[in-house]
Structure formats: C-alpha cells, structure tokens
Amino acid sequence: MLSLDLNKAAEERIQKLTSQIELVQSAFRSLEVNGPIEFTVNEYQAFLDQIAQIDRATGLNQKPVVYVYVLENHAENGETLFNRLREYKASPESKVFALSRSNKEFDKDSIALYVGSVKKDILSRIKQHLGLGPQKTYAMHLKHWVKESPKLQFYYIPLADSAQTYEVEAAIASQLKPLLGKSIEI
C-alpha cells in the first residue's frame, strides 16, 4: 500500500520554491549590466582582445556570467540575419555544426540575438559562438553563416554565485525573447 503524506510533500515543495524566490531576489539586487562591446563577425579579434583585457583586470573568465548578443539596427538587419540562418540550416554544410535553436518565425520586437550563461570560461564560450570552437558544441557558430556582418553588441553580467545563472538567464531571456537559443520558461 502506498503511503503518502501529501501535506508534507506540499510543504517541502513550498520551502524549495521559497528558497528559489529568495535566490532570485538576492541575485537581482546586485546585478550590473556591462557593455556594450561592439564588433562584427568578420572583425572579431578586437572583440576577443577586449574580453581578454577585461578578464585580466577583473578575473571575468573565472566568474559565472550571463551574456546577451544584441543586433544593432535590428529592424533593418534582424529579418535578413534570421532568414540567412534559416537558409543555412537547410544546407548540407550546416549539418557539421551543432547550431543554436532558432524561433520558427522572426519576431520584429526582439532586439536580442542570443541570451546565454556560463559558470566560468566566458572567453571559450564567446569563441564557440563566433564559430572558433568545437563543431559539436551548441552555439551560434556565427562566422559560418553570417556573410555580410552587421554590427553586434555584447553585454555581460557577472554573477556572485553560479547557482544564480539559470534564474538570471531565464528572466532576461523571457524579457528579451532572443531570436536564437533555447526557450526558457519562468
């Protein structure tokens, strides 16, 4: 015979959710958005150099970070870039790479290209998104499908605790509705 104390189960779940709420509240009290760092996919080395310089000054690469790629002049460039990705995903060449998911339809109200997070090693993750990392790592792999490179802006938010990454990323992605990346429900 199954013996369940549903009241106890409900109380335990409520305690867990209350703890999550407190974590989110404490995380957002101390967040600071840094950026933008502007770059183009075709001229990414200066961008990587800036991130390396920031790391040397702040130790950014050892910290958990939530980051956002924003497409400058989204109204002009967003749909073109979105359609280019759709064409690329249909090509045999794209099967070599583990590409980030994309929305089924272009959202003209979304200015964010991608929202992501890392527990550490932001520099490696940036390289993966540029298309300089392992092919089978899910990332944007931008240099392989972005031909005419519009200006992108990179923003980053260092976190105090890696336990905060999911909640902060989820909240930001929910607000910005990025064109690429996983869907996160709050």
C-alpha positions as CSV (number, residue, x, y, z in Angstrom):
1,M,0.0,0.0,0.0
2,L,1.3,3.4,-1.0
3,S,1.7,5.8,1.9
4,L,2.0,9.4,1.0
5,D,1.8,12.5,3.2
6,L,0.6,15.0,0.7
7,N,0.7,17.8,3.2
8,K,4.4,17.1,3.9
9,A,5.1,16.9,0.2
10,A,3.4,20.2,-0.4
11,E,5.3,21.9,2.5
12,E,8.6,20.6,1.2
13,R,7.9,21.9,-2.3
14,I,6.8,25.3,-0.9
15,Q,10.0,25.5,1.0
16,K,12.0,24.7,-2.1
17,L,10.2,27.3,-4.2
18,T,10.5,29.9,-1.4
19,S,14.3,29.3,-1.4
20,Q,14.4,29.8,-5.2
21,I,12.5,33.1,-4.9
22,E,15.0,34.3,-2.2
23,L,17.9,33.3,-4.5
24,V,16.4,35.3,-7.4
25,Q,15.7,38.3,-5.3
26,S,19.2,38.4,-3.9
27,A,20.7,37.9,-7.3
28,F,18.9,40.8,-8.9
29,R,19.7,43.2,-6.1
30,S,23.4,43.3,-7.0
31,L,23.5,42.8,-10.8
32,E,25.2,45.2,-13.1
33,V,25.0,45.1,-16.9
34,N,28.3,45.8,-18.6
35,G,28.7,46.8,-22.2
36,P,28.1,47.2,-25.0
37,I,31.2,45.9,-26.7
38,E,30.6,46.4,-30.4
39,F,32.0,44.1,-33.0
40,T,31.3,42.5,-36.3
41,V,31.7,38.8,-37.0
42,N,34.2,39.5,-39.8
43,E,36.4,41.5,-37.5
44,Y,36.1,39.6,-34.2
45,Q,39.8,39.7,-33.0
46,A,39.4,43.2,-31.4
47,F,36.3,41.9,-29.6
48,L,38.3,38.9,-28.2
49,D,41.1,41.2,-27.2
50,Q,38.7,43.4,-25.3
51,I,37.3,40.4,-23.4
52,A,40.8,39.2,-22.6
53,Q,41.7,42.7,-21.3
54,I,38.5,42.8,-19.1
55,D,39.4,39.3,-17.8
56,R,43.0,40.4,-16.9
57,A,41.5,43.4,-15.0
58,T,38.6,41.6,-13.3
59,G,39.0,37.9,-13.5
60,L,35.9,37.7,-15.6
61,N,36.8,34.3,-17.1
62,Q,36.6,32.6,-13.7
63,K,33.2,34.0,-12.8
64,P,29.7,32.9,-13.7
65,V,28.3,35.3,-16.4
66,V,25.0,35.9,-18.1
67,Y,25.6,37.5,-21.5
68,V,23.5,39.0,-24.3
69,Y,24.3,39.5,-28.0
70,V,22.2,42.3,-29.5
71,L,21.9,43.0,-33.2
72,E,22.4,46.7,-33.9
73,N,19.8,48.2,-36.2
74,H,17.6,45.2,-35.5
75,A,14.7,46.5,-37.6
76,E,17.0,46.6,-40.7
77,N,19.2,43.6,-40.1
78,G,17.2,41.2,-37.9
79,E,15.0,39.6,-40.5
80,T,17.8,39.3,-43.0
81,L,20.0,37.6,-40.5
82,F,17.1,35.4,-39.4
83,N,16.4,34.3,-43.0
84,R,20.1,33.7,-43.6
85,L,20.2,31.3,-40.7
86,R,17.1,29.5,-41.9
87,E,18.7,29.1,-45.3
88,Y,22.0,27.9,-43.7
89,K,20.2,25.4,-41.5
90,A,18.6,23.9,-44.6
91,S,22.0,23.4,-46.3
92,P,24.2,20.3,-46.0
93,E,27.0,22.4,-44.7
94,S,25.1,23.2,-41.5
95,K,24.9,19.5,-40.5
96,V,28.5,19.7,-39.4
97,F,27.7,22.2,-36.6
98,A,25.5,22.0,-33.6
99,L,23.7,25.2,-34.1
100,S,21.6,27.1,-31.5
101,R,17.9,26.7,-31.9
102,S,16.1,29.5,-33.6
103,N,12.5,30.6,-33.3
104,K,10.2,29.4,-36.0
105,E,9.3,32.9,-37.0
106,F,11.1,36.3,-36.9
107,D,10.0,38.4,-34.0
108,K,10.4,42.1,-35.1
109,D,10.1,43.2,-31.5
110,S,13.1,41.2,-30.3
111,I,16.4,43.1,-30.4
112,A,18.4,40.3,-28.7
113,L,20.1,37.8,-31.0
114,Y,21.1,35.4,-28.1
115,V,21.0,35.2,-24.3
116,G,23.2,32.7,-22.6
117,S,25.2,31.9,-19.5
118,V,28.4,30.2,-18.3
119,K,29.5,29.1,-14.9
120,K,33.1,30.1,-15.9
121,D,35.3,30.5,-19.0
122,I,33.3,33.1,-20.9
123,L,36.1,33.6,-23.4
124,S,35.8,30.0,-24.7
125,R,32.0,30.4,-24.9
126,I,32.4,33.6,-27.0
127,K,34.8,31.8,-29.3
128,Q,32.3,28.9,-29.7
129,H,29.5,31.4,-30.7
130,L,31.9,33.1,-33.2
131,G,32.5,29.7,-34.8
132,L,36.0,29.2,-33.5
133,G,35.3,26.3,-31.1
134,P,34.3,22.7,-31.4
135,Q,31.8,22.0,-34.1
136,K,29.6,19.8,-32.0
137,T,29.1,22.3,-29.2
138,Y,25.7,24.0,-29.4
139,A,26.5,27.6,-30.3
140,M,25.6,30.3,-32.9
141,H,28.8,29.5,-35.0
142,L,28.4,32.9,-36.5
143,K,31.3,33.0,-38.9
144,H,29.9,30.0,-40.8
145,W,26.6,31.6,-41.8
146,V,26.8,35.4,-41.3
147,K,28.1,36.7,-44.6
148,E,27.5,40.5,-44.6
149,S,28.3,41.2,-40.9
150,P,26.1,43.7,-39.2
151,K,27.3,45.3,-36.0
152,L,26.7,43.2,-32.9
153,Q,26.7,44.4,-29.3
154,F,27.8,42.2,-26.5
155,Y,26.6,42.8,-22.9
156,Y,27.7,40.8,-19.9
157,I,26.5,40.4,-16.3
158,P,29.0,38.9,-13.8
159,L,27.3,36.9,-11.1
160,A,28.3,36.4,-7.5
161,D,27.2,32.7,-7.4
162,S,26.9,30.1,-10.2
163,A,23.7,28.9,-8.6
164,Q,22.1,32.2,-9.9
165,T,23.0,31.6,-13.6
166,Y,19.8,29.8,-14.6
167,E,17.4,32.1,-12.9
168,V,19.1,35.3,-14.2
169,E,19.4,33.9,-17.7
170,A,15.7,32.8,-17.7
171,A,14.5,36.2,-16.5
172,I,16.5,38.1,-19.1
173,A,15.6,35.7,-22.0
174,S,11.9,35.9,-21.0
175,Q,12.1,39.7,-21.2
176,L,14.2,40.0,-24.4
177,K,12.9,37.0,-26.4
178,P,16.1,36.4,-28.3
179,L,16.0,35.2,-31.9
180,L,18.3,32.2,-31.2
181,G,18.9,29.9,-28.3
182,K,16.8,27.7,-26.1
183,S,13.4,28.8,-24.9
184,I,13.4,29.3,-21.1
185,E,10.1,29.4,-19.2
186,I,9.9,31.3,-16.0
